[in-house]
Amino acid sequence: MSSLVATILAVSFPLGIAAGLAAIGMGMLASKAVEGVARQPDATGDINRMLLLALAFIESLVIYVLAISLVLLFANPFIKLIGG
């Protein structure tokens, strides 16, 4: 296996897993927020504020994985270890 193929595999799998799990988490979070608003309509502002904060935290984790993946793809520090 060439070093380019190994690098692409090392970059793509964590990014796909992070994006997929973040999407699942965001969907669950949104459904619970809608349930909370349905149960207590007067708490809509607080629920929306907490929902947006939690969604931003989840999305930031995916952006961190993307940043690490781009570093591994374009400035791979491990390229000498895998024989490239």
N, C-alpha and C positions, 0 to 999 in steps of 0.2 A: 504494500500500500504506500503510495507516495505521500510525501508530507503535505501536499496541497489537499489531497482527499481527506487525510486525517484531520487537517485543520478545519475543513468545511464541515465534516461530521461533528467535530468538537464544538463548532459554533452553532450549528443548526438545531441539534437536539435540545440543548438547554433553553434556547430561545423559543422553540415550539412548545416545550413543556410549560415554560413560564407564562407564555401568552395564553395557552389553553386553560391552565389552572386559574389564571387571573380572570379570564372571561367567565368561567364557572363561578368564581367567587363574587364577581360583580353582579352576575345574574341573581345569585342567592341574596346578596345584599339589597338589591333593588326590590326583590319580591318581599323581603322582610320589611323594608321601608314602606311599601305600599300597604302591607298588612297593618303596620303601625299607624299609618294615617287613617286607614279605614276604621280602626278601633278608637282612635283618639284624634278627631279632626282638629281640635284646638292646639295640638302639639305639632302641627304641620311644619312650622318654621324651624323648630328645634330638630325635628327628624330630618328635614331637608339639609340643614347645616351639617349634621353628623354624617349624613349620607354622602355629601360632596367631599367632606374631609376624608372619609374612609375610602371613597373611590380614588381620590388623589394619592393616598398612600399605596393602594394596590397598584395603580398605574406606575407609580415611581419605582416599584420593585421591578416591573417589566422593563422600564427604561434603564435601570442599573444593569440588568442582564444583557440588554442590547449594547450598552457601552462596553461591558466586558467582552462580549462577542466580537464587537468591532475591533477592539484592541487585539484579541487573539487572531482575528482574520488579517489585519493589515500590519500589525507590529508584533508578530508572534515571538514572545521571548523563549519559547520552548522548541523552536525550529531546529536548533542544534542537537537537542536531545533525541528527536525522532528521526534524525538522519537526513535532513534536507539541506 
